[in-house]
Amino acid sequence: MSETERFEATARLDVLFEQSRASGQGASIPEIIEVVLGYPADEEITELVTMAMEDSREMSSEDIADGIIKLQEWRDDQS
């Protein structure tokens, strides 16, 4: 994924988080993955991201987006 695409993914994630804060409801992992990757999350990536986020401290939108993108790229390389 290009730097521009990574920047756009982070911007979409920031919008999702802002909407979540405004509504008083948190964003779900599948929602987060979908705004970052641009398509719905499957079960495997949802599980991987959930495990990664449970084991980490507070992260920035950029860190979250980058982590999701790297997990997806790793999955793509494995297939």
Biopython code that builds the backbone (N, CA, C, O; Angstrom):
import numpy as np
from Bio.PDB.StructureBuilder import StructureBuilder

atoms = [
    (1, "MET", "N", (0.847, -1.167, 0.000)),
    (1, "MET", "CA", (0.000, 0.000, 0.000)),
    (1, "MET", "C", (0.901, 1.242, 0.000)),
    (1, "MET", "O", (1.897, 1.305, 0.721)),
    (2, "SER", "N", (0.537, 2.200, -0.805)),
    (2, "SER", "CA", (1.346, 3.415, -0.920)),
    (2, "SER", "C", (1.174, 4.302, 0.318)),
    (2, "SER", "O", (0.254, 4.116, 1.115)),
    (3, "GLU", "N", (2.072, 5.255, 0.453)),
    (3, "GLU", "CA", (1.988, 6.205, 1.565)),
    (3, "GLU", "C", (0.692, 7.005, 1.500)),
    (3, "GLU", "O", (0.084, 7.296, 2.530)),
    (4, "THR", "N", (0.273, 7.356, 0.294)),
    (4, "THR", "CA", (-0.977, 8.095, 0.122)),
    (4, "THR", "C", (-2.156, 7.260, 0.603)),
    (4, "THR", "O", (-3.039, 7.765, 1.298)),
    (5, "GLU", "N", (-2.169, 5.990, 0.235)),
    (5, "GLU", "CA", (-3.254, 5.102, 0.665)),
    (5, "GLU", "C", (-3.243, 4.924, 2.184)),
    (5, "GLU", "O", (-4.300, 4.871, 2.813)),
    (6, "ARG", "N", (-2.053, 4.831, 2.770)),
    (6, "ARG", "CA", (-1.951, 4.727, 4.230)),
    (6, "ARG", "C", (-2.476, 5.999, 4.906)),
    (6, "ARG", "O", (-3.190, 5.928, 5.906)),
    (7, "PHE", "N", (-2.120, 7.150, 4.356)),
    (7, "PHE", "CA", (-2.605, 8.420, 4.890)),
    (7, "PHE", "C", (-4.132, 8.488, 4.811)),
    (7, "PHE", "O", (-4.788, 8.901, 5.766)),
    (8, "GLU", "N", (-4.692, 8.081, 3.671)),
    (8, "GLU", "CA", (-6.145, 8.099, 3.488)),
    (8, "GLU", "C", (-6.833, 7.132, 4.451)),
    (8, "GLU", "O", (-7.898, 7.444, 4.984)),
    (9, "ALA", "N", (-6.235, 5.967, 4.677)),
    (9, "ALA", "CA", (-6.794, 4.995, 5.621)),
    (9, "ALA", "C", (-6.816, 5.571, 7.033)),
    (9, "ALA", "O", (-7.791, 5.398, 7.764)),
    (10, "THR", "N", (-5.746, 6.252, 7.411)),
    (10, "THR", "CA", (-5.686, 6.881, 8.731)),
    (10, "THR", "C", (-6.733, 7.984, 8.842)),
    (10, "THR", "O", (-7.372, 8.121, 9.885)),
    (11, "ALA", "N", (-6.915, 8.759, 7.799)),
    (11, "ALA", "CA", (-7.923, 9.828, 7.811)),
    (11, "ALA", "C", (-9.327, 9.253, 7.958)),
    (11, "ALA", "O", (-10.144, 9.791, 8.704)),
    (12, "ARG", "N", (-9.611, 8.155, 7.247)),
    (12, "ARG", "CA", (-10.929, 7.507, 7.383)),
    (12, "ARG", "C", (-11.131, 6.989, 8.801)),
    (12, "ARG", "O", (-12.229, 7.073, 9.352)),
    (13, "LEU", "N", (-10.073, 6.459, 9.383)),
    (13, "LEU", "CA", (-10.152, 5.948, 10.751)),
    (13, "LEU", "C", (-10.404, 7.081, 11.737)),
    (13, "LEU", "O", (-11.185, 6.923, 12.674)),
    (14, "ASP", "N", (-9.758, 8.208, 11.538)),
    (14, "ASP", "CA", (-9.992, 9.375, 12.395)),
    (14, "ASP", "C", (-11.459, 9.813, 12.335)),
    (14, "ASP", "O", (-12.049, 10.160, 13.358)),
    (15, "VAL", "N", (-12.040, 9.794, 11.139)),
    (15, "VAL", "CA", (-13.455, 10.159, 10.982)),
    (15, "VAL", "C", (-14.336, 9.168, 11.744)),
    (15, "VAL", "O", (-15.257, 9.578, 12.450)),
    (16, "LEU", "N", (-14.063, 7.882, 11.608)),
    (16, "LEU", "CA", (-14.833, 6.871, 12.325)),
    (16, "LEU", "C", (-14.751, 7.088, 13.826)),
    (16, "LEU", "O", (-15.770, 7.040, 14.515)),
    (17, "PHE", "N", (-13.552, 7.325, 14.339)),
    (17, "PHE", "CA", (-13.392, 7.539, 15.775)),
    (17, "PHE", "C", (-14.112, 8.808, 16.233)),
    (17, "PHE", "O", (-14.693, 8.826, 17.318)),
    (18, "GLU", "N", (-14.082, 9.848, 15.438)),
    (18, "GLU", "CA", (-14.786, 11.083, 15.784)),
    (18, "GLU", "C", (-16.296, 10.832, 15.819)),
    (18, "GLU", "O", (-16.976, 11.293, 16.737)),
    (19, "GLN", "N", (-16.819, 10.114, 14.840)),
    (19, "GLN", "CA", (-18.244, 9.782, 14.820)),
    (19, "GLN", "C", (-18.610, 8.920, 16.023)),
    (19, "GLN", "O", (-19.674, 9.094, 16.616)),
    (20, "SER", "N", (-17.736, 8.001, 16.378)),
    (20, "SER", "CA", (-17.978, 7.135, 17.535)),
    (20, "SER", "C", (-18.033, 7.947, 18.821)),
    (20, "SER", "O", (-18.907, 7.736, 19.661)),
    (21, "ARG", "N", (-17.099, 8.870, 18.969)),
    (21, "ARG", "CA", (-17.094, 9.738, 20.157)),
    (21, "ARG", "C", (-18.359, 10.587, 20.213)),
    (21, "ARG", "O", (-18.963, 10.738, 21.275)),
    (22, "ALA", "N", (-18.756, 11.135, 19.082)),
    (22, "ALA", "CA", (-19.933, 12.003, 19.028)),
    (22, "ALA", "C", (-21.208, 11.246, 19.387)),
    (22, "ALA", "O", (-22.111, 11.802, 20.011)),
    (23, "SER", "N", (-21.276, 9.985, 18.992)),
    (23, "SER", "CA", (-22.475, 9.194, 19.269)),
    (23, "SER", "C", (-22.423, 8.516, 20.633)),
    (23, "SER", "O", (-23.430, 7.998, 21.116)),
    (24, "GLY", "N", (-21.248, 8.523, 21.247)),
    (24, "GLY", "CA", (-21.105, 7.869, 22.546)),
    (24, "GLY", "C", (-20.969, 6.363, 22.455)),
    (24, "GLY", "O", (-21.053, 5.670, 23.469)),
    (25, "GLN", "N", (-20.761, 5.851, 21.262)),
    (25, "GLN", "CA", (-20.604, 4.411, 21.060)),
    (25, "GLN", "C", (-19.231, 4.140, 20.450)),
    (25, "GLN", "O", (-18.770, 4.870, 19.573)),
    (26, "GLY", "N", (-18.599, 3.096, 20.921)),
    (26, "GLY", "CA", (-17.305, 2.729, 20.367)),
    (26, "GLY", "C", (-17.438, 2.079, 19.005)),
    (26, "GLY", "O", (-18.485, 1.528, 18.665)),
    (27, "ALA", "N", (-16.386, 2.147, 18.241)),
    (27, "ALA", "CA", (-16.344, 1.485, 16.937)),
    (27, "ALA", "C", (-15.976, 0.029, 17.141)),
    (27, "ALA", "O", (-15.126, -0.288, 17.972)),
    (28, "SER", "N", (-16.602, -0.850, 16.398)),
    (28, "SER", "CA", (-16.289, -2.276, 16.486)),
    (28, "SER", "C", (-15.032, -2.580, 15.684)),
    (28, "SER", "O", (-14.654, -1.824, 14.789)),
    (29, "ILE", "N", (-14.396, -3.682, 16.010)),
    (29, "ILE", "CA", (-13.196, -4.099, 15.267)),
    (29, "ILE", "C", (-13.515, -4.258, 13.779)),
    (29, "ILE", "O", (-12.764, -3.743, 12.951)),
    (30, "PRO", "N", (-14.604, -4.953, 13.401)),
    (30, "PRO", "CA", (-14.905, -5.053, 11.963)),
    (30, "PRO", "C", (-15.092, -3.693, 11.288)),
    (30, "PRO", "O", (-14.684, -3.520, 10.139)),
    (31, "GLU", "N", (-15.702, -2.727, 11.981)),
    (31, "GLU", "CA", (-15.852, -1.383, 11.407)),
    (31, "GLU", "C", (-14.495, -0.732, 11.197)),
    (31, "GLU", "O", (-14.246, -0.111, 10.164)),
    (32, "ILE", "N", (-13.623, -0.877, 12.181)),
    (32, "ILE", "CA", (-12.285, -0.286, 12.091)),
    (32, "ILE", "C", (-11.530, -0.879, 10.908)),
    (32, "ILE", "O", (-10.919, -0.153, 10.123)),
    (33, "ILE", "N", (-11.577, -2.193, 10.787)),
    (33, "ILE", "CA", (-10.870, -2.865, 9.685)),
    (33, "ILE", "C", (-11.426, -2.415, 8.342)),
    (33, "ILE", "O", (-10.668, -2.144, 7.411)),
    (34, "GLU", "N", (-12.757, -2.336, 8.242)),
    (34, "GLU", "CA", (-13.367, -1.960, 6.965)),
    (34, "GLU", "C", (-12.976, -0.548, 6.537)),
    (34, "GLU", "O", (-12.708, -0.320, 5.358)),
    (35, "VAL", "N", (-12.938, 0.406, 7.472)),
    (35, "VAL", "CA", (-12.563, 1.763, 7.048)),
    (35, "VAL", "C", (-11.083, 1.838, 6.676)),
    (35, "VAL", "O", (-10.696, 2.644, 5.831)),
    (36, "VAL", "N", (-10.260, 1.003, 7.300)),
    (36, "VAL", "CA", (-8.830, 1.017, 6.971)),
    (36, "VAL", "C", (-8.573, 0.345, 5.627)),
    (36, "VAL", "O", (-7.893, 0.909, 4.770)),
    (37, "LEU", "N", (-9.111, -0.854, 5.440)),
    (37, "LEU", "CA", (-8.816, -1.614, 4.224)),
    (37, "LEU", "C", (-9.720, -1.253, 3.047)),
    (37, "LEU", "O", (-9.348, -1.437, 1.889)),
    (38, "GLY", "N", (-10.913, -0.736, 3.356)),
    (38, "GLY", "CA", (-11.833, -0.369, 2.285)),
    (38, "GLY", "C", (-12.769, -1.484, 1.866)),
    (38, "GLY", "O", (-13.492, -1.348, 0.879)),
    (39, "TYR", "N", (-12.765, -2.579, 2.597)),
    (39, "TYR", "CA", (-13.689, -3.687, 2.325)),
    (39, "TYR", "C", (-13.963, -4.416, 3.641)),
    (39, "TYR", "O", (-13.178, -4.319, 4.584)),
    (40, "PRO", "N", (-15.087, -5.150, 3.701)),
    (40, "PRO", "CA", (-15.464, -5.806, 4.957)),
    (40, "PRO", "C", (-14.405, -6.795, 5.455)),
    (40, "PRO", "O", (-13.708, -7.446, 4.676)),
    (41, "ALA", "N", (-14.319, -6.877, 6.756)),
    (41, "ALA", "CA", (-13.353, -7.767, 7.402)),
    (41, "ALA", "C", (-13.870, -9.199, 7.390)),
    (41, "ALA", "O", (-15.059, -9.447, 7.592)),
    (42, "ASP", "N", (-12.954, -10.139, 7.150)),
    (42, "ASP", "CA", (-13.320, -11.537, 7.305)),
    (42, "ASP", "C", (-12.967, -11.977, 8.728)),
    (42, "ASP", "O", (-12.366, -11.222, 9.492)),
    (43, "GLU", "N", (-13.341, -13.182, 9.061)),
    (43, "GLU", "CA", (-13.161, -13.669, 10.432)),
    (43, "GLU", "C", (-11.687, -13.720, 10.841)),
    (43, "GLU", "O", (-11.345, -13.363, 11.969)),
    (44, "GLU", "N", (-10.824, -14.157, 9.941)),
    (44, "GLU", "CA", (-9.407, -14.297, 10.287)),
    (44, "GLU", "C", (-8.752, -12.958, 10.616)),
    (44, "GLU", "O", (-8.074, -12.838, 11.637)),
    (45, "ILE", "N", (-8.946, -11.953, 9.763)),
    (45, "ILE", "CA", (-8.314, -10.659, 10.034)),
    (45, "ILE", "C", (-8.923, -10.027, 11.277)),
    (45, "ILE", "O", (-8.227, -9.343, 12.028)),
    (46, "THR", "N", (-10.222, -10.249, 11.504)),
    (46, "THR", "CA", (-10.869, -9.730, 12.709)),
    (46, "THR", "C", (-10.235, -10.325, 13.953)),
    (46, "THR", "O", (-9.978, -9.611, 14.922)),
    (47, "GLU", "N", (-9.980, -11.627, 13.935)),
    (47, "GLU", "CA", (-9.346, -12.282, 15.079)),
    (47, "GLU", "C", (-7.922, -11.778, 15.286)),
    (47, "GLU", "O", (-7.514, -11.520, 16.419)),
    (48, "LEU", "N", (-7.169, -11.637, 14.209)),
    (48, "LEU", "CA", (-5.788, -11.159, 14.314)),
    (48, "LEU", "C", (-5.729, -9.734, 14.875)),
    (48, "LEU", "O", (-4.917, -9.440, 15.752)),
    (49, "VAL", "N", (-6.578, -8.872, 14.373)),
    (49, "VAL", "CA", (-6.590, -7.482, 14.838)),
    (49, "VAL", "C", (-7.067, -7.411, 16.288)),
    (49, "VAL", "O", (-6.527, -6.644, 17.084)),
    (50, "THR", "N", (-8.072, -8.205, 16.627)),
    (50, "THR", "CA", (-8.563, -8.220, 18.004)),
    (50, "THR", "C", (-7.458, -8.625, 18.964)),
    (50, "THR", "O", (-7.269, -7.982, 19.996)),
    (51, "MET", "N", (-6.727, -9.683, 18.639)),
    (51, "MET", "CA", (-5.629, -10.121, 19.498)),
    (51, "MET", "C", (-4.562, -9.038, 19.618)),
    (51, "MET", "O", (-4.056, -8.784, 20.711)),
    (52, "ALA", "N", (-4.224, -8.410, 18.516)),
    (52, "ALA", "CA", (-3.192, -7.370, 18.532)),
    (52, "ALA", "C", (-3.627, -6.169, 19.366)),
    (52, "ALA", "O", (-2.823, -5.602, 20.107)),
    (53, "MET", "N", (-4.876, -5.786, 19.250)),
    (53, "MET", "CA", (-5.351, -4.610, 19.974)),
    (53, "MET", "C", (-5.541, -4.901, 21.463)),
    (53, "MET", "O", (-5.367, -4.008, 22.293)),
    (54, "GLU", "N", (-5.891, -6.128, 21.805)),
    (54, "GLU", "CA", (-6.047, -6.489, 23.213)),
    (54, "GLU", "C", (-4.706, -6.465, 23.933)),
    (54, "GLU", "O", (-4.646, -6.151, 25.121)),
    (55, "ASP", "N", (-3.645, -6.790, 23.233)),
    (55, "ASP", "CA", (-2.316, -6.882, 23.837)),
    (55, "ASP", "C", (-1.532, -5.576, 23.800)),
    (55, "ASP", "O", (-0.369, -5.545, 24.202)),
    (56, "SER", "N", (-2.140, -4.516, 23.331)),
    (56, "SER", "CA", (-1.395, -3.264, 23.204)),
    (56, "SER", "C", (-1.997, -2.177, 24.083)),
    (56, "SER", "O", (-3.150, -2.238, 24.510)),
    (57, "ARG", "N", (-1.166, -1.194, 24.326)),
    (57, "ARG", "CA", (-1.604, -0.018, 25.077)),
    (57, "ARG", "C", (-2.340, 0.917, 24.135)),
    (57, "ARG", "O", (-2.677, 0.554, 23.008)),
    (58, "GLU", "N", (-2.579, 2.115, 24.614)),
    (58, "GLU", "CA", (-3.235, 3.114, 23.777)),
    (58, "GLU", "C", (-2.411, 3.341, 22.513)),
    (58, "GLU", "O", (-1.189, 3.481, 22.563)),
    (59, "MET", "N", (-3.106, 3.372, 21.388)),
    (59, "MET", "CA", (-2.432, 3.531, 20.098)),
    (59, "MET", "C", (-3.077, 4.677, 19.332)),
    (59, "MET", "O", (-4.264, 4.959, 19.494)),
    (60, "SER", "N", (-2.285, 5.330, 18.501)),
    (60, "SER", "CA", (-2.811, 6.389, 17.646)),
    (60, "SER", "C", (-3.553, 5.772, 16.466)),
    (60, "SER", "O", (-3.405, 4.585, 16.179)),
    (61, "SER", "N", (-4.341, 6.581, 15.797)),
    (61, "SER", "CA", (-5.031, 6.117, 14.587)),
    (61, "SER", "C", (-4.034, 5.626, 13.551)),
    (61, "SER", "O", (-4.269, 4.627, 12.870)),
    (62, "GLU", "N", (-2.922, 6.335, 13.441)),
    (62, "GLU", "CA", (-1.890, 5.942, 12.479)),
    (62, "GLU", "C", (-1.311, 4.575, 12.822)),
    (62, "GLU", "O", (-1.090, 3.756, 11.930)),
    (63, "ASP", "N", (-1.064, 4.321, 14.107)),
    (63, "ASP", "CA", (-0.532, 3.025, 14.530)),
    (63, "ASP", "C", (-1.527, 1.897, 14.260)),
    (63, "ASP", "O", (-1.149, 0.813, 13.817)),
    (64, "ILE", "N", (-2.796, 2.167, 14.534)),
    (64, "ILE", "CA", (-3.833, 1.154, 14.307)),
    (64, "ILE", "C", (-3.940, 0.848, 12.818)),
    (64, "ILE", "O", (-3.923, -0.315, 12.414)),
    (65, "ALA", "N", (-4.050, 1.892, 12.005)),
    (65, "ALA", "CA", (-4.169, 1.689, 10.560)),
    (65, "ALA", "C", (-2.950, 0.954, 10.015)),
    (65, "ALA", "O", (-3.086, 0.020, 9.225)),
    (66, "ASP", "N", (-1.767, 1.372, 10.435)),
    (66, "ASP", "CA", (-0.539, 0.731, 9.954)),
    (66, "ASP", "C", (-0.494, -0.743, 10.360)),
    (66, "ASP", "O", (-0.099, -1.596, 9.565)),
    (67, "GLY", "N", (-0.895, -1.039, 11.584)),
    (67, "GLY", "CA", (-0.906, -2.428, 12.048)),
    (67, "GLY", "C", (-1.860, -3.298, 11.248)),
    (67, "GLY", "O", (-1.524, -4.424, 10.881)),
    (68, "ILE", "N", (-3.055, -2.775, 10.978)),
    (68, "ILE", "CA", (-4.043, -3.532, 10.193)),
    (68, "ILE", "C", (-3.520, -3.762, 8.783)),
    (68, "ILE", "O", (-3.624, -4.868, 8.252)),
    (69, "ILE", "N", (-2.966, -2.738, 8.184)),
    (69, "ILE", "CA", (-2.427, -2.861, 6.821)),
    (69, "ILE", "C", (-1.294, -3.884, 6.788)),
    (69, "ILE", "O", (-1.233, -4.708, 5.876)),
    (70, "LYS", "N", (-0.409, -3.839, 7.760)),
    (70, "LYS", "CA", (0.703, -4.801, 7.794)),
    (70, "LYS", "C", (0.210, -6.225, 8.002)),
    (70, "LYS", "O", (0.741, -7.155, 7.396)),
    (71, "LEU", "N", (-0.798, -6.411, 8.851)),
    (71, "LEU", "CA", (-1.361, -7.758, 9.026)),
    (71, "LEU", "C", (-1.954, -8.267, 7.717)),
    (71, "LEU", "O", (-1.760, -9.428, 7.355)),
    (72, "GLN", "N", (-2.677, -7.402, 7.005)),
    (72, "GLN", "CA", (-3.287, -7.820, 5.742)),
    (72, "GLN", "C", (-2.208, -8.117, 4.699)),
    (72, "GLN", "O", (-2.324, -9.085, 3.947)),
    (73, "GLU", "N", (-1.169, -7.296, 4.649)),
    (73, "GLU", "CA", (-0.082, -7.553, 3.691)),
    (73, "GLU", "C", (0.604, -8.878, 4.025)),
    (73, "GLU", "O", (0.952, -9.637, 3.121)),
    (74, "TRP", "N", (0.798, -9.159, 5.296)),
    (74, "TRP", "CA", (1.405, -10.429, 5.712)),
    (74, "TRP", "C", (0.525, -11.599, 5.274)),
    (74, "TRP", "O", (1.020, -12.600, 4.757)),
    (75, "ARG", "N", (-0.778, -11.461, 5.485)),
    (75, "ARG", "CA", (-1.705, -12.514, 5.048)),
    (75, "ARG", "C", (-1.628, -12.725, 3.539)),
    (75, "ARG", "O", (-1.602, -13.860, 3.064)),
    (76, "ASP", "N", (-1.594, -11.631, 2.795)),
    (76, "ASP", "CA", (-1.511, -11.724, 1.333)),
    (76, "ASP", "C", (-0.231, -12.431, 0.909)),
    (76, "ASP", "O", (-0.241, -13.222, -0.035)),
    (77, "ASP", "N", (0.875, -12.150, 1.602)),
    (77, "ASP", "CA", (2.159, -12.783, 1.278)),
    (77, "ASP", "C", (2.141, -14.282, 1.588)),
    (77, "ASP", "O", (2.858, -15.055, 0.952)),
    (78, "GLN", "N", (1.334, -14.691, 2.553)),
    (78, "GLN", "CA", (1.280, -16.101, 2.959)),
    (78, "GLN", "C", (0.428, -16.944, 2.034)),
    (78, "GLN", "O", (0.528, -18.171, 2.049)),
    (79, "SER", "N", (-0.403, -16.313, 1.234)),
    (79, "SER", "CA", (-1.300, -17.093, 0.355)),
    (79, "SER", "C", (-0.762, -17.248, -1.040)),
    (79, "SER", "O", (-1.403, -17.875, -1.883)),
]
sb = StructureBuilder()
sb.init_structure("model")
sb.init_model(0)
sb.init_chain("A")
sb.init_seg("    ")
for serial, (resi, resn, name, xyz) in enumerate(atoms, 1):
    if name == "N":
        sb.init_residue(resn, " ", resi, " ")
    sb.init_atom(name, np.array(xyz, "f"), 0.0, 1.0, " ", f" {name:<3s}", serial, name[0])
structure = sb.get_structure()
